[in-house]
Amino acid sequence: METLLARKVPSKAERYFSTGISMITSRGTKGPNVMAAEWVLQISYNPVLIAIFIHKGSQTLKNIEKTKEFGVNVASKEQTAQVSVAGGYSGFEIDKMGLKNIFKTLAPQKIKTPMISGCTINAECNLVRKEKLGDHVMLVGKVVHIKHDDTKSPLLYHSGRYFGLGSMVEPDRQEVSTDKDTLEFFRDLAQGRFVLKCAGVLVESKNNVLVTRWPKTKLETIPFTIPPTGKNQRAHLKKFILEIGLDIQIEKESTMKRLVLKNGKEIQRINFVIFKGKNNPTKSVTWKLKQDDVIANLA
Ligand SMILES: Cc1cc2nc3c(=O)[nH]c(=O)nc-3n(C[C@H](O)[C@H](O)[C@H](O)COP(=O)(O)O)c2cc1C
Protein backbone atom coordinates (compact mmCIF):
# COMPACT_ATOMS: atom_id res chain seq x y z
CA MET A 1 0.00 0.00 0.00
CA GLU A 2 2.76 2.34 1.00
CA THR A 3 4.68 1.68 -2.21
CA LEU A 4 1.59 2.42 -4.26
CA LEU A 5 1.05 5.73 -2.53
CA ALA A 6 4.70 6.67 -2.78
CA ARG A 7 4.75 6.07 -6.54
CA LYS A 8 4.76 9.28 -8.51
CA VAL A 9 1.64 9.36 -10.63
CA PRO A 10 1.93 11.74 -13.58
CA SER A 11 -0.14 14.83 -12.98
CA LYS A 12 -2.70 15.94 -15.50
CA ALA A 13 -0.45 18.74 -16.67
CA GLU A 14 2.32 16.30 -17.64
CA ARG A 15 -0.17 14.45 -19.81
CA TYR A 16 -1.45 17.61 -21.44
CA PHE A 17 1.22 18.05 -24.09
CA SER A 18 0.15 17.31 -27.64
CA THR A 19 2.49 15.23 -29.77
CA GLY A 20 2.66 12.95 -32.77
CA ILE A 21 3.56 9.30 -32.29
CA SER A 22 6.39 7.40 -33.88
CA MET A 23 7.26 3.76 -33.95
CA ILE A 24 10.95 3.30 -33.26
CA THR A 25 12.40 0.23 -34.90
CA SER A 26 15.61 -1.38 -33.70
CA ARG A 27 17.53 -4.61 -34.03
CA GLY A 28 18.58 -7.01 -31.29
CA THR A 29 19.96 -10.48 -30.89
CA LYS A 30 16.43 -11.88 -31.03
CA GLY A 31 15.56 -9.97 -34.20
CA PRO A 32 13.86 -6.68 -34.95
CA ASN A 33 11.79 -4.77 -32.40
CA VAL A 34 9.41 -1.81 -32.41
CA MET A 35 8.27 0.55 -29.65
CA ALA A 36 5.88 3.52 -29.61
CA ALA A 37 7.38 6.92 -28.76
CA GLU A 38 5.73 10.30 -28.52
CA TRP A 39 8.93 12.09 -27.50
CA VAL A 40 10.43 12.33 -30.95
CA LEU A 41 11.60 15.58 -32.45
CA GLN A 42 13.48 16.83 -35.48
CA ILE A 43 16.14 19.11 -34.04
CA SER A 44 18.24 20.18 -37.05
CA TYR A 45 17.74 20.73 -40.79
CA ASN A 46 21.31 20.42 -41.93
CA PRO A 47 22.21 17.73 -41.19
CA VAL A 48 18.75 16.38 -40.45
CA LEU A 49 18.90 15.21 -36.83
CA ILE A 50 16.13 13.56 -34.85
CA ALA A 51 16.14 13.23 -31.06
CA ILE A 52 14.19 10.44 -29.38
CA PHE A 53 13.78 9.99 -25.63
CA ILE A 54 13.70 6.40 -24.50
CA HIS A 55 13.24 4.91 -21.02
CA LYS A 56 16.00 2.90 -19.50
CA GLY A 57 14.08 -0.37 -19.09
CA SER A 58 13.21 -0.73 -22.75
CA GLN A 59 14.60 -3.28 -25.15
CA THR A 60 14.77 -0.54 -27.75
CA LEU A 61 17.44 1.35 -25.77
CA LYS A 62 19.55 -1.80 -25.37
CA ASN A 63 19.27 -2.56 -29.10
CA ILE A 64 20.21 0.95 -30.23
CA GLU A 65 23.16 1.15 -27.82
CA LYS A 66 24.49 -1.99 -29.49
CA THR A 67 23.77 -1.40 -33.18
CA LYS A 68 24.07 2.43 -33.15
CA GLU A 69 21.12 2.78 -35.52
CA PHE A 70 17.32 3.06 -35.41
CA GLY A 71 14.28 3.77 -37.54
CA VAL A 72 11.82 6.58 -36.88
CA ASN A 73 8.46 5.64 -38.39
CA VAL A 74 5.97 8.44 -37.86
CA ALA A 75 2.55 6.84 -37.40
CA SER A 76 -0.39 7.65 -39.63
CA LYS A 77 -3.92 7.88 -38.30
CA GLU A 78 -4.72 4.35 -39.52
CA GLN A 79 -2.07 2.88 -37.22
CA THR A 80 -3.58 3.01 -33.72
CA ALA A 81 -3.50 -0.80 -33.46
CA GLN A 82 0.21 -0.94 -34.30
CA VAL A 83 1.00 1.91 -31.88
CA SER A 84 -0.95 0.27 -29.06
CA VAL A 85 0.93 -3.00 -29.50
CA ALA A 86 4.32 -1.28 -29.91
CA GLY A 87 3.68 0.80 -26.78
CA GLY A 88 1.76 -1.74 -24.70
CA TYR A 89 4.30 -4.57 -24.76
CA SER A 90 8.05 -4.79 -24.45
CA GLY A 91 10.21 -6.81 -26.77
CA PHE A 92 11.32 -8.60 -23.57
CA GLU A 93 7.73 -9.86 -23.27
CA ILE A 94 6.75 -10.80 -26.81
CA ASP A 95 8.08 -10.72 -30.35
CA LYS A 96 6.00 -7.71 -31.48
CA MET A 97 7.22 -7.65 -35.05
CA GLY A 98 6.56 -11.40 -35.33
CA LEU A 99 2.83 -11.03 -34.52
CA LYS A 100 0.71 -11.99 -37.51
CA ASN A 101 -1.11 -9.21 -39.35
CA ILE A 102 0.03 -6.30 -37.19
CA PHE A 103 3.24 -4.83 -38.62
CA LYS A 104 4.08 -4.73 -42.30
CA THR A 105 7.75 -3.98 -42.78
CA LEU A 106 9.66 -2.07 -45.41
CA ALA A 107 13.21 -2.90 -46.44
CA PRO A 108 15.65 -0.23 -45.22
CA GLN A 109 17.88 1.58 -47.72
CA LYS A 110 20.89 2.68 -45.66
CA ILE A 111 20.67 0.83 -42.33
CA LYS A 112 19.97 -2.78 -41.43
CA THR A 113 16.94 -2.19 -39.20
CA PRO A 114 13.59 -2.78 -40.93
CA MET A 115 11.12 0.08 -41.23
CA ILE A 116 7.33 0.05 -40.83
CA SER A 117 5.02 0.36 -43.82
CA GLY A 118 1.98 2.71 -43.88
CA CYS A 119 3.64 5.59 -41.97
CA THR A 120 3.70 9.30 -42.87
CA ILE A 121 7.51 9.45 -42.55
CA ASN A 122 10.22 6.79 -42.48
CA ALA A 123 13.61 8.07 -41.39
CA GLU A 124 16.64 5.81 -41.14
CA CYS A 125 19.07 7.09 -38.51
CA ASN A 126 22.62 6.51 -37.33
CA LEU A 127 23.18 7.19 -33.64
CA VAL A 128 25.40 10.27 -33.17
CA ARG A 129 24.78 11.16 -29.54
CA LYS A 130 23.49 9.60 -26.35
CA GLU A 131 22.73 11.47 -23.16
CA LYS A 132 20.98 10.53 -19.93
CA LEU A 133 18.35 13.11 -19.09
CA GLY A 134 16.24 12.46 -15.97
CA ASP A 135 14.57 9.09 -16.26
CA HIS A 136 14.98 8.85 -20.05
CA VAL A 137 17.92 8.70 -22.42
CA MET A 138 18.16 11.09 -25.33
CA LEU A 139 19.37 9.42 -28.50
CA VAL A 140 20.15 11.69 -31.41
CA GLY A 141 20.09 10.14 -34.85
CA LYS A 142 21.52 11.53 -38.04
CA VAL A 143 19.09 10.81 -40.84
CA VAL A 144 20.75 8.83 -43.61
CA HIS A 145 17.60 8.13 -45.60
CA ILE A 146 14.13 9.62 -45.36
CA LYS A 147 10.87 9.40 -47.27
CA HIS A 148 7.37 10.64 -46.65
CA ASP A 149 3.90 9.78 -47.89
CA ASP A 150 1.77 12.90 -48.28
CA THR A 151 -1.37 10.84 -48.88
CA LYS A 152 -1.20 9.82 -45.22
CA SER A 153 -2.25 11.96 -42.30
CA PRO A 154 -0.39 11.83 -38.94
CA LEU A 155 -1.70 10.28 -35.77
CA LEU A 156 -1.71 12.74 -32.86
CA TYR A 157 -1.62 12.09 -29.11
CA HIS A 158 -3.12 14.19 -26.36
CA SER A 159 -4.22 13.36 -22.81
CA GLY A 160 -3.63 9.65 -23.39
CA ARG A 161 -5.88 9.56 -26.48
CA TYR A 162 -5.36 9.34 -30.21
CA PHE A 163 -6.53 12.07 -32.58
CA GLY A 164 -6.37 12.93 -36.26
CA LEU A 165 -5.63 16.36 -37.74
CA GLY A 166 -8.58 18.70 -37.40
CA SER A 167 -9.39 21.65 -39.61
CA MET A 168 -6.65 24.14 -40.35
CA VAL A 169 -6.69 27.14 -38.04
CA GLU A 170 -6.43 30.36 -39.97
CA PRO A 171 -4.05 32.80 -38.31
CA ASP A 172 -5.84 35.74 -36.84
CA ARG A 173 -5.08 38.44 -39.42
CA GLN A 174 -7.05 41.43 -40.47
CA GLU A 175 -8.25 40.95 -44.03
CA VAL A 176 -7.92 43.95 -46.30
CA SER A 177 -9.38 44.00 -49.82
CA THR A 178 -7.06 45.88 -52.12
CA ASP A 179 -6.83 46.82 -55.77
CA LYS A 180 -4.55 44.81 -58.04
CA ASP A 181 -1.78 47.44 -58.06
CA THR A 182 -1.53 47.57 -54.30
CA LEU A 183 -1.36 43.82 -54.00
CA GLU A 184 1.28 43.64 -56.70
CA PHE A 185 3.27 46.40 -55.02
CA PHE A 186 3.51 44.41 -51.79
CA ARG A 187 4.03 41.09 -53.55
CA ASP A 188 6.99 42.61 -55.39
CA LEU A 189 8.44 43.72 -52.09
CA ALA A 190 7.83 40.28 -50.55
CA GLN A 191 9.70 38.45 -53.34
CA GLY A 192 7.96 35.20 -52.53
CA ARG A 193 8.25 35.51 -48.76
CA PHE A 194 5.26 33.98 -46.97
CA VAL A 195 4.98 37.00 -44.66
CA LEU A 196 6.39 40.39 -45.61
CA LYS A 197 7.80 41.95 -42.45
CA CYS A 198 7.74 45.76 -42.45
CA ALA A 199 8.74 48.29 -39.78
CA GLY A 200 6.98 51.62 -40.06
CA VAL A 201 6.82 54.90 -38.20
CA LEU A 202 3.57 56.58 -37.27
CA VAL A 203 4.00 60.32 -36.93
CA GLU A 204 0.87 62.17 -35.89
CA SER A 205 0.48 65.86 -35.48
CA LYS A 206 -2.88 67.40 -34.72
CA ASN A 207 -5.14 65.40 -37.03
CA ASN A 208 -2.52 64.64 -39.63
CA VAL A 209 -0.45 61.55 -40.25
CA LEU A 210 2.83 61.51 -42.10
CA VAL A 211 2.47 59.41 -45.20
CA THR A 212 4.46 58.17 -48.13
CA ARG A 213 2.69 58.36 -51.46
CA TRP A 214 3.80 55.60 -53.78
CA PRO A 215 3.93 56.33 -57.49
CA LYS A 216 2.23 53.97 -59.95
CA THR A 217 -0.36 53.11 -57.28
CA LYS A 218 -3.00 55.03 -55.40
CA LEU A 219 -1.26 53.89 -52.30
CA GLU A 220 -0.36 55.94 -49.25
CA THR A 221 1.41 54.35 -46.32
CA ILE A 222 3.25 55.47 -43.26
CA PRO A 223 7.00 55.56 -44.05
CA PHE A 224 8.26 52.01 -43.69
CA THR A 225 11.21 49.82 -44.45
CA ILE A 226 11.86 46.09 -44.66
CA PRO A 227 14.54 45.25 -42.11
CA PRO A 228 16.87 42.37 -42.96
CA THR A 229 16.05 39.10 -41.19
CA GLY A 230 17.56 38.87 -37.73
CA LYS A 231 18.32 42.60 -37.46
CA ASN A 232 16.81 44.84 -34.82
CA GLN A 233 13.81 46.44 -36.47
CA ARG A 234 13.80 49.70 -34.51
CA ALA A 235 17.50 50.29 -35.15
CA HIS A 236 17.01 49.62 -38.83
CA LEU A 237 14.01 51.95 -39.03
CA LYS A 238 16.03 54.66 -37.27
CA LYS A 239 18.77 54.32 -39.86
CA PHE A 240 16.23 54.46 -42.67
CA ILE A 241 14.57 57.57 -41.24
CA LEU A 242 17.96 59.29 -41.00
CA GLU A 243 18.82 58.27 -44.55
CA ILE A 244 15.68 59.91 -45.92
CA GLY A 245 16.51 63.03 -43.95
CA LEU A 246 13.74 63.03 -41.38
CA ASP A 247 14.10 64.75 -38.05
CA ILE A 248 12.05 62.26 -36.08
CA GLN A 249 12.51 60.44 -32.81
CA ILE A 250 11.34 56.87 -32.74
CA GLU A 251 9.83 55.77 -29.46
CA LYS A 252 10.55 52.38 -27.93
CA GLU A 253 6.98 51.15 -27.75
CA SER A 254 5.57 49.40 -30.77
CA THR A 255 2.38 47.76 -31.94
CA MET A 256 1.86 45.13 -34.60
CA LYS A 257 -0.67 45.03 -37.41
CA ARG A 258 -1.02 41.60 -38.99
CA LEU A 259 -2.74 41.92 -42.33
CA VAL A 260 -3.66 39.74 -45.23
CA LEU A 261 -4.11 41.72 -48.42
CA LYS A 262 -6.57 40.19 -50.86
CA ASN A 263 -7.41 40.79 -54.46
CA GLY A 264 -9.58 38.02 -55.88
CA LYS A 265 -7.72 34.80 -55.16
CA GLU A 266 -4.35 36.52 -54.76
CA ILE A 267 -3.13 37.27 -51.26
CA GLN A 268 -0.07 38.63 -49.45
CA ARG A 269 0.48 38.44 -45.72
CA ILE A 270 2.10 41.45 -44.12
CA ASN A 271 3.22 42.25 -40.60
CA PHE A 272 3.68 45.91 -39.83
CA VAL A 273 5.60 46.66 -36.66
CA ILE A 274 4.58 50.23 -36.00
CA PHE A 275 6.68 52.56 -33.89
CA LYS A 276 5.44 55.95 -32.79
CA GLY A 277 7.49 58.83 -34.10
CA LYS A 278 7.73 62.28 -32.62
CA ASN A 279 8.62 65.04 -35.01
CA ASN A 280 10.33 68.21 -34.01
CA PRO A 281 7.37 70.60 -33.86
CA THR A 282 9.50 73.68 -34.47
CA LYS A 283 10.65 72.42 -37.85
CA SER A 284 8.48 71.98 -40.88
CA VAL A 285 9.13 68.59 -42.38
CA THR A 286 9.67 68.10 -46.09
CA TRP A 287 11.89 65.55 -47.63
CA LYS A 288 12.28 63.31 -50.64
CA LEU A 289 12.97 59.65 -50.90
CA LYS A 290 15.37 58.72 -53.65
CA GLN A 291 12.81 56.82 -55.67
CA ASP A 292 9.47 57.85 -54.25
CA ASP A 293 7.76 61.01 -53.15
CA VAL A 294 7.18 61.29 -49.46
CA ILE A 295 4.54 63.74 -48.45
CA ALA A 296 5.14 65.53 -45.20
CA ASN A 297 1.63 66.28 -44.23
CA LEU A 298 2.33 67.73 -40.83
CA ALA A 299 0.89 70.92 -39.50
C1 LIG B 1 1.42 6.46 -27.24
C2 LIG B 1 2.67 6.00 -26.56
C3 LIG B 1 3.78 6.81 -26.51
C4 LIG B 1 4.96 6.43 -25.87
N1 LIG B 1 6.05 7.25 -25.85
C5 LIG B 1 7.20 6.85 -25.28
C6 LIG B 1 8.36 7.67 -25.35
O1 LIG B 1 8.38 8.74 -25.94
N2 LIG B 1 9.48 7.21 -24.73
C7 LIG B 1 9.51 6.01 -24.06
O2 LIG B 1 10.56 5.65 -23.52
N3 LIG B 1 8.42 5.21 -24.00
C8 LIG B 1 7.27 5.58 -24.61
N4 LIG B 1 6.19 4.77 -24.59
C9 LIG B 1 6.28 3.48 -23.91
C10 LIG B 1 7.01 2.41 -24.73
O3 LIG B 1 6.50 2.32 -26.03
C11 LIG B 1 6.87 1.06 -24.02
O4 LIG B 1 7.51 1.10 -22.77
C12 LIG B 1 7.34 -0.14 -24.82
O5 LIG B 1 6.84 -1.28 -24.25
C13 LIG B 1 8.87 -0.25 -24.91
O6 LIG B 1 9.13 -1.32 -25.75
P1 LIG B 1 10.53 -2.12 -25.82
O7 LIG B 1 10.85 -2.60 -24.44
O8 LIG B 1 10.19 -3.26 -26.75
O9 LIG B 1 11.54 -1.21 -26.37
C14 LIG B 1 4.99 5.16 -25.22
C15 LIG B 1 3.87 4.32 -25.26
C16 LIG B 1 2.73 4.73 -25.92
C17 LIG B 1 1.53 3.83 -25.96
The ligand as an SDF file (V2000), in Angstrom:
LIG
                    3D

 31 33  0  0  0  0  0  0  0  0999 V2000
    1.4210    6.4590  -27.2380 C   0  0  0  0  0  0  0  0  0  0  0  0
    2.6740    6.0020  -26.5560 C   0  0  0  0  0  0  0  0  0  0  0  0
    3.7810    6.8130  -26.5130 C   0  0  0  0  0  0  0  0  0  0  0  0
    4.9600    6.4300  -25.8670 C   0  0  0  0  0  0  0  0  0  0  0  0
    6.0470    7.2490  -25.8500 N   0  0  0  0  0  0  0  0  0  0  0  0
    7.1960    6.8460  -25.2760 C   0  0  0  0  0  0  0  0  0  0  0  0
    8.3580    7.6660  -25.3450 C   0  0  0  0  0  0  0  0  0  0  0  0
    8.3760    8.7390  -25.9450 O   0  0  0  0  0  0  0  0  0  0  0  0
    9.4790    7.2090  -24.7290 N   0  0  0  0  0  0  0  0  0  0  0  0
    9.5070    6.0120  -24.0630 C   0  0  0  0  0  0  0  0  0  0  0  0
   10.5630    5.6490  -23.5200 O   0  0  0  0  0  0  0  0  0  0  0  0
    8.4170    5.2140  -24.0020 N   0  0  0  0  0  0  0  0  0  0  0  0
    7.2720    5.5760  -24.6050 C   0  0  0  0  0  0  0  0  0  0  0  0
    6.1870    4.7700  -24.5890 N   0  0  0  0  0  0  0  0  0  0  0  0
    6.2750    3.4760  -23.9100 C   0  0  0  0  0  0  0  0  0  0  0  0
    7.0070    2.4110  -24.7340 C   0  0  0  0  0  0  0  0  0  0  0  0
    6.5010    2.3170  -26.0280 O   0  0  0  0  0  0  0  0  0  0  0  0
    6.8660    1.0620  -24.0190 C   0  0  0  0  0  0  0  0  0  0  0  0
    7.5100    1.1050  -22.7740 O   0  0  0  0  0  0  0  0  0  0  0  0
    7.3420   -0.1400  -24.8230 C   0  0  0  0  0  0  0  0  0  0  0  0
    6.8410   -1.2780  -24.2450 O   0  0  0  0  0  0  0  0  0  0  0  0
    8.8680   -0.2480  -24.9060 C   0  0  0  0  0  0  0  0  0  0  0  0
    9.1320   -1.3190  -25.7530 O   0  0  0  0  0  0  0  0  0  0  0  0
   10.5260   -2.1250  -25.8240 P   0  0  0  0  0  0  0  0  0  0  0  0
   10.8550   -2.6050  -24.4440 O   0  0  0  0  0  0  0  0  0  0  0  0
   10.1940   -3.2570  -26.7540 O   0  0  0  0  0  0  0  0  0  0  0  0
   11.5420   -1.2050  -26.3650 O   0  0  0  0  0  0  0  0  0  0  0  0
    4.9850    5.1550  -25.2210 C   0  0  0  0  0  0  0  0  0  0  0  0
    3.8690    4.3250  -25.2590 C   0  0  0  0  0  0  0  0  0  0  0  0
    2.7310    4.7340  -25.9250 C   0  0  0  0  0  0  0  0  0  0  0  0
    1.5300    3.8320  -25.9570 C   0  0  0  0  0  0  0  0  0  0  0  0
  1  2  1  0
  2  3  1  0
  2 30  2  0
  3  4  2  0
  4  5  1  0
  4 28  1  0
  5  6  2  0
  6  7  1  0
  6 13  1  0
  7  8  2  0
  7  9  1  0
  9 10  1  0
 10 11  2  0
 10 12  1  0
 12 13  2  0
 13 14  1  0
 14 15  1  0
 14 28  1  0
 15 16  1  0
 16 17  1  0
 16 18  1  0
 18 19  1  0
 18 20  1  0
 20 21  1  0
 20 22  1  0
 22 23  1  0
 23 24  1  0
 24 25  2  0
 24 26  1  0
 24 27  1  0
 28 29  2  0
 29 30  1  0
 30 31  1  0
M  END
$$$$
